[in-house]
Amino acid sequence: MGSTEQQIEEQLAQLQHRVGARRAEVLKYDADDDRFAVEYARLVNVTGKLVEFDKTIPERLAEPERRRSERIVTWSWRGQAAVGAVLIALVFVLDRSTWWLLLLVPHFAGTVAGCFQRSTPSSTVTAVLGPSACTWSPSWWPSPA
């Protein structure tokens, strides 16, 4: 993760340097000069890039850890699917009650499906404000008598 932080710091320093250079150019001209407007527009553009980059820093820092977590979860799903397959095979090998298959087959199918799930970095759960589909509207409440 150190290299990721170092890359982010280098990119941030470059953008900050560019903003500083553009600001120095803007300060060379009077506000009435035509070059001032051009340089000011460039300063705003570079500053916008800096702000956009700054917004992505938390995501960039979390990405290596997110990938590691995703690998751990994927392998745990694979392990559970393998255990489910072994248990299904044991039902037939040990000639036990096939009623166990009612539990084992759905579990196995679910864990196999879990092996192929992928998370996306932008998938976050956010709280929804306002009434949910499970709440009653005030018109349904009994009126106080």
Backbone hydrogen bonds in HBPLUS format (Angstrom, degrees):
<---DONOR---> <-ACCEPTOR-->    atom                        ^
c    i                          cat <-CA-CA->   ^        H-A-AA   ^      H-
h    n   atom  resd res      DA  || num        DHA   H-A  angle D-A-AA Bond
n    s   type  num  typ     dist DA aas  dist angle  dist       angle   num
A0005-GLU N   A0001-MET O   3.06 MM   4  6.37 163.3  2.09 153.3 157.0     1
A0006-GLN N   A0002-GLY O   2.92 MM   4  6.11 155.1  1.98 145.6 153.2     2
A0007-GLN N   A0003-SER O   2.90 MM   4  6.08 159.5  1.94 147.9 152.7     3
A0008-ILE N   A0004-THR O   2.99 MM   4  6.22 161.8  2.02 151.0 156.0     4
A0009-GLU N   A0005-GLU O   2.89 MM   4  6.10 160.0  1.93 149.0 154.7     5
A0010-GLU N   A0006-GLN O   2.93 MM   4  6.16 155.5  1.99 148.7 155.2     6
A0011-GLN N   A0007-GLN O   2.94 MM   4  6.19 164.9  1.96 153.0 156.6     7
A0012-LEU N   A0008-ILE O   2.85 MM   4  6.00 159.6  1.90 150.5 156.8     8
A0013-ALA N   A0009-GLU O   2.87 MM   4  6.02 156.7  1.92 145.0 151.5     9
A0014-GLN N   A0010-GLU O   2.94 MM   4  6.18 155.4  2.01 148.1 154.7    10
A0015-LEU N   A0011-GLN O   2.99 MM   4  6.26 163.0  2.02 149.7 153.9    11
A0016-GLN N   A0012-LEU O   2.88 MM   4  6.09 159.6  1.92 150.7 156.8    12
A0017-HIS N   A0013-ALA O   2.85 MM   4  6.00 151.6  1.93 144.2 152.3    13
A0018-ARG N   A0014-GLN O   2.91 MM   4  6.20 156.0  1.97 148.5 155.0    14
A0019-VAL N   A0015-LEU O   2.94 MM   4  6.22 154.0  2.00 147.7 154.7    15
A0020-GLY N   A0016-GLN O   2.92 MM   4  6.16 159.3  1.96 146.5 152.3    16
A0021-ALA N   A0017-HIS O   2.86 MM   4  6.13 154.6  1.92 149.9 156.9    17
A0022-ARG N   A0018-ARG O   2.93 MM   4  6.13 159.4  1.97 147.8 153.2    18
A0023-ARG N   A0019-VAL O   2.86 MM   4  6.07 153.8  1.93 148.7 156.5    19
A0024-ALA N   A0020-GLY O   2.98 MM   4  6.21 154.1  2.05 144.5 151.2    20
A0025-GLU N   A0021-ALA O   3.05 MM   4  6.36 149.6  2.15 142.9 151.0    21
A0026-VAL N   A0022-ARG O   2.94 MM   4  6.25 153.2  2.02 147.5 154.8    22
A0027-LEU N   A0023-ARG O   2.98 MM   4  6.23 155.5  2.04 150.5 156.7    23
A0028-LYS N   A0025-GLU O   3.21 MM   3  5.35 149.3  2.31 101.0 109.9    24
A0029-TYR N   A0026-VAL O   3.27 MM   3  5.89 157.7  2.33 116.0 121.1    25
A0033-ASP N   A0030-ASP O   3.11 MM   3  5.41 153.4  2.19 109.0 116.8    26
A0036-PHE N   A0033-ASP O   3.19 MM   3  5.30 134.3  2.41  96.2 108.2    27
A0039-GLU N   A0035-ARG O   2.87 MM   4  6.08 172.3  1.88 157.2 159.2    28
A0040-TYR N   A0036-PHE O   2.75 MM   4  5.83 152.3  1.82 148.5 157.4    29
A0041-ALA N   A0037-ALA O   2.97 MM   4  6.09 153.6  2.04 141.6 148.0    30
A0042-ARG N   A0038-VAL O   3.07 MM   4  6.41 152.9  2.14 145.6 153.1    31
A0043-LEU N   A0039-GLU O   2.86 MM   4  6.14 151.4  1.95 144.3 152.5    32
A0044-VAL N   A0040-TYR O   2.91 MM   4  6.19 157.9  1.96 150.7 155.9    33
A0045-ASN N   A0041-ALA O   2.97 MM   4  6.18 153.9  2.04 144.0 151.3    34
A0046-VAL N   A0042-ARG O   2.94 MM   4  6.19 166.7  1.95 155.2 157.4    35
A0047-THR N   A0043-LEU O   2.90 MM   4  5.99 157.8  1.95 148.0 155.0    36
A0048-GLY N   A0044-VAL O   2.89 MM   4  6.02 148.8  1.98 142.2 150.6    37
A0049-LYS N   A0045-ASN O   3.08 MM   4  6.44 149.9  2.17 144.4 152.2    38
A0050-LEU N   A0046-VAL O   3.01 MM   4  6.33 150.9  2.10 144.1 152.2    39
A0051-VAL N   A0047-THR O   2.93 MM   4  6.21 156.0  1.99 150.0 156.0    40
A0052-GLU N   A0048-GLY O   2.95 MM   4  6.17 162.0  1.99 149.5 154.2    41
A0053-PHE N   A0049-LYS O   2.92 MM   4  6.09 157.0  1.98 145.8 152.3    42
A0054-ASP N   A0050-LEU O   2.89 MM   4  6.05 154.3  1.95 144.6 152.2    43
A0055-LYS N   A0051-VAL O   3.06 MM   4  6.35 142.3  2.20 143.8 153.0    44
A0056-THR N   A0053-PHE O   3.02 MM   3  5.25 133.9  2.24 101.4 114.1    45
A0057-ILE N   A0054-ASP O   3.44 MM   3  5.38 157.7  2.50  98.7 105.0    46
A0060-ARG N   A0056-THR O   2.98 MM   4  6.19 162.0  2.01 158.1 163.8    47
A0061-LEU N   A0057-ILE O   2.91 MM   4  6.10 156.5  1.96 158.1 164.0    48
A0062-ALA N   A0058-PRO O   3.04 MM   4  6.17 147.7  2.15 142.8 151.2    49
A0063-GLU N   A0059-GLU O   3.01 MM   4  6.03 127.6  2.29 144.2 156.7    50
A0066-ARG N   A0062-ALA O   2.88 MM   4  6.04 150.6  1.97 155.8 165.6    51
A0067-ARG N   A0063-GLU O   2.97 MM   4  6.19 160.4  2.01 158.5 162.2    52
A0068-ARG N   A0064-PRO O   3.08 MM   4  6.30 156.4  2.14 143.1 149.5    53
A0069-SER N   A0065-GLU O   2.95 MM   4  6.16 161.6  1.99 146.6 151.5    54
A0070-GLU N   A0066-ARG O   2.88 MM   4  6.09 152.1  1.96 145.7 153.9    55
A0071-ARG N   A0067-ARG O   3.01 MM   4  6.30 154.3  2.08 147.6 153.5    56
A0072-ILE N   A0068-ARG O   3.06 MM   4  6.37 158.8  2.10 150.2 155.9    57
A0073-VAL N   A0069-SER O   2.96 MM   4  6.19 164.9  1.98 153.8 157.3    58
A0074-THR N   A0070-GLU O   2.91 MM   4  6.07 161.3  1.95 148.6 154.2    59
A0075-TRP N   A0071-ARG O   2.98 MM   4  6.17 164.4  2.00 151.8 155.4    60
A0076-SER N   A0072-ILE O   2.98 MM   4  6.20 146.0  2.09 143.8 153.7    61
A0077-TRP N   A0073-VAL O   2.97 MM   4  6.26 154.5  2.04 151.0 157.3    62
A0078-ARG N   A0074-THR O   3.00 MM   4  6.30 156.4  2.06 147.0 153.8    63
A0079-GLY N   A0075-TRP O   2.89 MM   4  6.08 152.9  1.97 142.0 149.4    64
A0080-GLN N   A0076-SER O   2.96 MM   4  6.21 159.1  2.01 147.3 152.4    65
A0081-ALA N   A0077-TRP O   2.92 MM   4  6.16 155.3  1.98 148.6 155.7    66
A0082-ALA N   A0078-ARG O   2.93 MM   4  6.18 153.1  2.00 146.5 153.7    67
A0083-VAL N   A0079-GLY O   2.97 MM   4  6.27 157.4  2.03 149.1 155.1    68
A0084-GLY N   A0080-GLN O   2.93 MM   4  6.16 156.4  1.99 147.2 153.8    69
A0085-ALA N   A0081-ALA O   2.94 MM   4  6.21 154.3  2.01 146.8 153.4    70
A0086-VAL N   A0082-ALA O   2.96 MM   4  6.22 156.6  2.02 148.8 155.1    71
A0087-LEU N   A0083-VAL O   2.92 MM   4  6.17 158.3  1.97 149.9 155.9    72
A0088-ILE N   A0084-GLY O   2.97 MM   4  6.21 154.8  2.04 147.5 154.1    73
A0089-ALA N   A0085-ALA O   2.98 MM   4  6.21 158.7  2.02 146.1 152.2    74
A0090-LEU N   A0086-VAL O   2.85 MM   4  6.10 150.9  1.93 147.9 156.4    75
A0091-VAL N   A0087-LEU O   3.08 MM   4  6.36 142.3  2.23 142.5 151.2    76
A0093-VAL N   A0089-ALA O   2.88 MM   4  6.13 160.6  1.92 152.7 159.3    77
A0094-LEU N   A0090-LEU O   2.86 MM   4  5.62 167.4  1.87 143.8 148.1    78
A0096-ARG N   A0091-VAL O   3.13 MM   5  5.29 152.0  2.22 146.7 154.3    79
A0095-ASP N   A0092-PHE O   3.37 MM   3  5.00 148.7  2.48  90.2  99.0    80
A0100-TRP N   A0097-SER O   3.45 MM   3  6.29 168.3  2.46 116.6 118.4    81
A0101-LEU N   A0098-THR O   2.99 MM   3  5.49 151.9  2.07 109.9 118.0    82
A0102-LEU N   A0099-TRP O   3.03 MM   3  5.62 152.2  2.11 113.7 120.8    83
A0103-LEU N   A0100-TRP O   3.02 MM   3  5.51 143.2  2.16 110.0 119.6    84
A0104-LEU N   A0100-TRP O   2.94 MM   4  6.19 167.0  1.96 153.1 157.5    85
A0105-VAL N   A0101-LEU O   3.01 MM   4  5.45 165.8  2.03 134.5 139.2    86
A0107-HIS N   A0103-LEU O   3.39 MM   4  6.42 156.0  2.45 140.4 147.3    87
A0108-PHE N   A0104-LEU O   2.81 MM   4  5.95 159.5  1.85 152.3 158.3    88
A0109-ALA N   A0105-VAL O   2.88 MM   4  6.09 165.1  1.90 155.3 159.2    89
A0110-GLY N   A0106-PRO O   2.89 MM   4  6.05 157.6  1.94 146.6 152.7    90
A0111-THR N   A0107-HIS O   2.97 MM   4  6.19 158.9  2.02 149.9 155.4    91
A0112-VAL N   A0108-PHE O   2.93 MM   4  6.11 155.2  1.99 151.3 158.3    92
A0113-ALA N   A0109-ALA O   3.02 MM   4  6.19 156.4  2.08 142.8 149.4    93
A0114-GLY N   A0110-GLY O   2.93 MM   4  6.17 144.2  2.06 139.3 149.7    94
A0115-CYS N   A0111-THR O   3.15 MM   4  6.40 131.5  2.40 137.1 147.9    95
A0115-CYS N   A0112-VAL O   3.16 MM   3  5.22 136.3  2.36  97.0 108.7    96
A0116-PHE N   A0113-ALA O   3.23 MM   3  5.69 149.5  2.32 108.8 116.4    97
A0117-GLN N   A0114-GLY O   3.35 MM   3  5.36 170.6  2.36 106.0 108.4    98
A0123-SER N   A0120-THR O   3.09 MM   3  5.41 165.5  2.12 113.8 118.3    99
A0135-THR N   A0132-SER O   3.31 MM   3  5.58 168.5  2.32 108.7 112.2   100
A0140-TRP N   A0137-SER O   3.00 MM   3  5.74 160.2  2.04 125.6 130.9   101
A0141-TRP N   A0138-PRO O   3.21 MM   3  5.40 147.4  2.32 103.5 112.4   102
